[in-house]
Amino acid sequence: MKLNAPKNITWWIAVVLGVLGILGNLMTLPFVSGFAFWFVALGFVLLALGTFLKGL
C-alpha cells in the first residue's frame, strides 16, 4: 500500500476540525461543545483518508 501526502486544503480542514473539537472540550462554545468528540474524530478520519486516497 502506497501512502500519499494529503493536499494542503485537506490538512487545514482536518486541523481546524481538531482545534474546534479541542476548544469545544475545554470551554463552552454554543454549537461545538456538544459535538467536540465528533469534530476531533472527523478531523482524524479526514486526515487518514487524505493519506490513503490519492488526490484528496
Rosetta blueprint (number, residue, H / E / L):
1 M L
2 K L
3 L L
4 N L
5 A L
6 P L
7 K L
8 N H
9 I H
10 T H
11 W H
12 W H
13 I H
14 A H
15 V H
16 V H
17 L H
18 G H
19 V H
20 L H
21 G H
22 I H
23 L H
24 G H
25 N H
26 L H
27 M L
28 T L
29 L L
30 P L
31 F L
32 V L
33 S H
34 G H
35 F H
36 A H
37 F H
38 W H
39 F H
40 V H
41 A H
42 L H
43 G H
44 F H
45 V H
46 L H
47 L H
48 A H
49 L H
50 G H
51 T H
52 F H
53 L L
54 K L
55 G L
56 L L
